[in-house]
């Protein structure tokens, strides 16, 4: 009788714990600290993918009087040539966000290749690659990106590559540290003891257990890349006028700060909102993943 009454309890408790876990997951997603940044980022991505859904006004055509303040007809006002500033901000998202994605991809791919090669092979190759990484880390990011974009030429794509070069060292250091840590694990030694070759162990055991933190870093680098792309655009090294790009929009309005504050303030607020939302959302996801990992470890113990 005792056994009969004890059998349903674990099942019921498991269901309750499962329901509680699902409810806790939904509560964590619906928190303002996660929901609001997610909405901001989704809106910015929607601007980049389908700007025509948010505005039908051409970003390069004169549609009103010059330096007209924000209002019902022009939400962000007009610039010095009478172009709709809201339309230019919306269409500029495709330039800034796509360039940031290219920059993150460049840093992720080349940084991971350097870090994985150094950590997996070791020896002199490790020393040589890490000295190269140290040199990249010693150069300020803005100076390095300016040097690269001057060599490649102006333009959004070249600016994105320049920003990506500045993040190669960060990805390389993290990838190497993860590979070295996994290589010292017992299951990797057991794989070698079972007759596994270098490439087999690397592909089946080392890489799958090393790249998760590197991919998480890519999400964190997206906001930084958007900010750096906007900085290069502000300095004139990004998209040429009259192409709408967030940094260029702010630069075009700097001569009218005293008379037309909206030309710099509103695009600047959009950049700040997207960067802060990206960083906040990435940090929330990282903390949530760490918390779930810790909880799983406690249950396993």
C-alpha positions in Angstrom: 0.0 0.0 0.0 2.9 2.3 0.8 4.5 1.6 -2.6 1.2 2.3 -4.4 0.8 5.7 -2.7 4.5 6.6 -3.3 4.4 5.9 -7.1 2.3 8.9 -8.2 4.2 11.4 -6.0 7.3 11.6 -8.1 5.3 11.9 -11.3 3.0 14.6 -9.9 6.0 16.4 -8.5 7.8 16.1 -11.9 4.8 17.6 -13.6 4.6 20.4 -11.1 8.3 21.0 -11.4 7.9 21.0 -15.2 5.0 23.3 -15.1 6.9 25.6 -12.7 10.0 25.5 -15.0 7.9 26.5 -18.0 6.1 29.2 -16.1 9.5 30.5 -14.9 10.8 30.5 -18.4 7.8 32.5 -19.7 8.1 34.9 -16.8 11.8 35.5 -17.6 10.9 36.1 -21.3 8.1 38.5 -20.4 10.1 40.6 -18.0 10.4 44.2 -19.0 14.2 43.9 -19.0 13.9 41.3 -21.7 10.7 42.1 -23.5 11.4 45.8 -24.2 14.9 45.3 -25.6 13.5 42.4 -27.8 10.8 44.6 -29.2 13.3 47.4 -29.9 15.7 45.0 -31.7 12.8 43.4 -33.7 11.6 46.8 -34.8 15.2 47.8 -35.9 15.5 44.5 -37.8 12.2 45.0 -39.4 13.3 48.5 -40.6 16.4 46.9 -42.1 14.6 44.0 -43.8 11.4 45.8 -45.0 11.6 49.6 -44.6 8.7 50.1 -47.1 6.3 48.7 -44.5 7.1 51.6 -42.1 7.4 54.5 -44.5 6.4 55.2 -48.1 8.5 58.4 -48.4 11.7 58.3 -50.4 14.7 58.8 -48.1 16.5 60.9 -50.8 13.6 63.0 -52.2 12.7 66.5 -51.0 9.2 66.2 -49.5 8.9 69.4 -47.5 10.4 72.6 -46.3 14.0 72.5 -45.0 14.6 72.2 -41.3 10.9 71.6 -40.4 10.5 70.4 -36.9 8.9 67.1 -35.8 5.2 66.9 -36.3 2.3 64.8 -37.5 3.4 65.0 -41.1 7.1 64.4 -40.5 7.6 62.5 -37.3 11.3 63.3 -37.1 11.2 66.5 -39.0 13.1 67.3 -42.1 16.7 68.0 -42.8 18.5 70.9 -44.4 17.3 69.9 -47.9 13.7 69.1 -47.0 14.1 65.3 -46.8 12.0 63.3 -44.3 14.3 62.4 -41.4 12.2 59.5 -40.2 12.3 57.9 -43.6 16.1 58.3 -43.7 16.4 56.7 -40.3 14.3 53.8 -41.2 16.1 53.2 -44.5 19.4 53.7 -42.8 18.8 50.7 -40.6 19.6 48.4 -43.5 23.0 50.1 -44.0 24.0 50.1 -40.3 22.6 46.7 -39.2 23.8 44.8 -42.3 27.2 46.3 -41.9 27.3 45.3 -38.2 26.3 41.7 -39.1 29.2 41.6 -41.7 31.6 42.9 -39.1 30.5 40.3 -36.5 30.8 37.6 -39.1 34.3 38.7 -40.1 35.5 38.7 -36.5 33.7 35.4 -35.7 35.1 33.5 -38.7 38.7 34.7 -38.7 39.0 35.0 -34.9 37.7 31.5 -34.4 40.0 30.0 -37.0 43.0 31.7 -35.4 42.0 30.6 -31.9 41.1 27.1 -32.8 44.3 26.6 -34.7 46.4 28.0 -31.9 44.6 26.0 -29.2 44.4 22.7 -31.1 47.9 22.6 -32.5 49.8 24.4 -29.8 53.6 24.8 -29.8 55.2 27.3 -32.0 52.1 27.9 -34.0 50.2 28.8 -30.8 53.0 31.3 -29.8 53.1 32.9 -33.2 49.3 33.3 -33.5 48.9 34.6 -30.0 51.7 37.2 -30.5 49.7 38.4 -33.6 46.6 38.6 -31.4 48.5 40.6 -28.8 49.6 43.1 -31.4 45.9 43.5 -32.5 44.8 44.0 -28.9 47.5 46.6 -28.3 46.2 48.9 -31.1 43.1 51.0 -30.2 40.0 49.7 -32.0 39.1 53.0 -33.6 42.7 53.6 -34.8 42.8 50.1 -36.2 39.5 50.4 -38.0 40.5 53.7 -39.5 43.7 52.3 -40.8 42.0 49.3 -42.4 39.2 51.4 -44.0 41.8 53.9 -45.4 43.6 50.9 -47.0 40.4 49.4 -48.4 38.6 52.6 -49.3 35.5 54.2 -48.2 32.1 52.5 -48.2 29.8 50.6 -45.9 31.2 47.2 -46.7 34.8 48.3 -46.2 33.8 49.9 -43.0 32.2 46.7 -41.9 35.3 44.7 -42.7 37.4 47.3 -40.8 35.2 46.9 -37.7 35.3 43.1 -38.0 39.2 43.2 -38.0 39.1 45.0 -34.6 37.1 42.1 -33.1 39.3 39.3 -34.5 41.6 39.3 -31.5 38.7 39.0 -29.0 37.2 36.0 -30.7 40.6 34.4 -31.1 41.5 34.7 -27.4 38.2 33.2 -26.3 38.2 30.4 -28.9 41.8 29.4 -27.9 41.0 29.4 -24.2 37.9 27.2 -24.8 39.8 24.8 -27.0 42.7 24.5 -24.6 40.3 23.8 -21.7 38.4 21.2 -23.6 41.5 19.5 -24.8 42.6 18.9 -21.2 39.3 17.1 -20.4 39.2 13.4 -19.6 36.7 12.6 -22.4 39.1 14.0 -25.0 41.9 11.9 -23.6 39.6 8.9 -23.7 38.8 9.6 -27.3 42.5 9.6 -28.2 42.9 6.4 -26.2 40.2 4.8 -28.2 42.1 5.3 -31.4 40.6 8.7 -32.4 42.7 10.8 -34.8 43.5 14.5 -34.3 40.9 15.6 -36.9 38.2 13.2 -35.6 38.6 14.2 -32.0 38.7 17.9 -33.0 35.5 17.7 -35.1 33.5 15.4 -32.8 34.5 16.4 -29.3 36.6 19.6 -29.1 34.7 22.0 -31.4 31.1 21.2 -30.3 32.1 21.8 -26.7 34.2 24.9 -27.4 32.2 27.2 -29.8 29.1 27.9 -27.7 30.7 30.7 -25.7 32.2 32.1 -28.9 28.8 32.3 -30.6 27.4 33.9 -27.4 30.2 36.5 -27.7 29.1 37.2 -31.3 25.7 38.3 -30.0 27.3 40.6 -27.5 29.5 42.1 -30.3 26.6 43.1 -32.5 25.8 46.2 -30.4 29.4 47.2 -30.3 29.6 46.8 -34.1 26.6 49.0 -34.7 28.2 51.7 -32.6 31.5 51.4 -34.4 29.9 51.5 -37.8 28.0 54.6 -36.8 31.2 56.2 -35.6 33.0 55.5 -38.9 29.9 56.9 -40.7 30.0 60.0 -38.6 33.6 60.5 -39.4 32.9 60.2 -43.1 34.4 56.8 -43.7 31.1 54.9 -44.3 28.4 55.3 -46.9 28.7 58.3 -49.1 25.9 61.0 -49.2 23.0 61.0 -49.8 22.8 57.3 -48.7 21.0 57.1 -45.4 23.2 55.7 -42.7 22.8 56.4 -39.0 26.3 57.8 -38.4 26.1 59.9 -41.5 22.7 61.3 -40.5 24.1 62.5 -37.2 27.1 64.0 -38.9 24.9 65.9 -41.4 23.0 67.5 -38.5 25.9 68.6 -36.4 26.1 72.0 -38.0 22.4 72.6 -37.0 22.5 71.6 -33.4 21.6 75.1 -32.2 18.7 75.6 -34.6 17.5 72.1 -35.5 18.2 69.8 -32.6 16.2 66.9 -34.0 18.7 66.3 -36.8 21.3 64.8 -34.4 19.2 64.0 -31.3 16.6 61.7 -32.9 19.0 59.5 -35.0 21.3 59.5 -32.0 18.6 58.2 -29.7 17.8 55.5 -32.2 21.4 54.3 -32.3 21.6 54.4 -28.5 18.3 52.5 -28.1 19.3 49.7 -30.5 22.8 49.3 -29.0 21.5 49.3 -25.4 18.7 46.9 -26.4 21.2 44.5 -28.1 23.6 44.5 -25.2 20.8 44.1 -22.6 19.1 41.3 -24.4 22.4 39.4 -25.0 23.3 39.8 -21.3 19.9 38.5 -20.2 20.2 35.5 -22.5 23.7 34.8 -21.2 22.6 35.0 -17.6 19.6 32.8 -18.3 21.8 30.2 -19.9 24.2 30.2 -17.0 21.3 29.9 -14.6 19.8 26.9 -16.4 23.2 25.3 -16.6 23.8 25.8 -12.8 20.3 24.4 -12.1 21.0 21.4 -14.3 24.2 20.8 -12.5 22.5 21.0 -9.1 19.9 18.5 -10.2 22.6 16.2 -11.5 24.4 16.3 -8.2 
